[in-house]
């Protein structure tokens, strides 16, 4: 009898029965990553960056 302990799965087999979960999570992540950053968040980051620069922190 051969042991599968040393073999690694590749492609969709990596997650085995959880591959559908992994696919859905990847799809969800891709959708969120492609969303635009709201203007107010960009402004907040800019203000934070200016505050750090004025205090001499980098």
C-alpha positions, 0 to 999 in steps of 0.5 A: 500500500502506498502512502500519500503523506509525502504528496502535495495536491495541486490546483483545485485539489489543494483545499479538497472538500473546502475548495468551494469555500476557498473559491467563494472567499477569493471571489469575495476578496476580489470584489472588495479589493476592486472597490474604490476608496471613499473620498472621506477615507482618502482625506483622513489618510492625508490628514494623518500623513500631514500630522505625522510629517509635522511631528517629525515621525515617519 
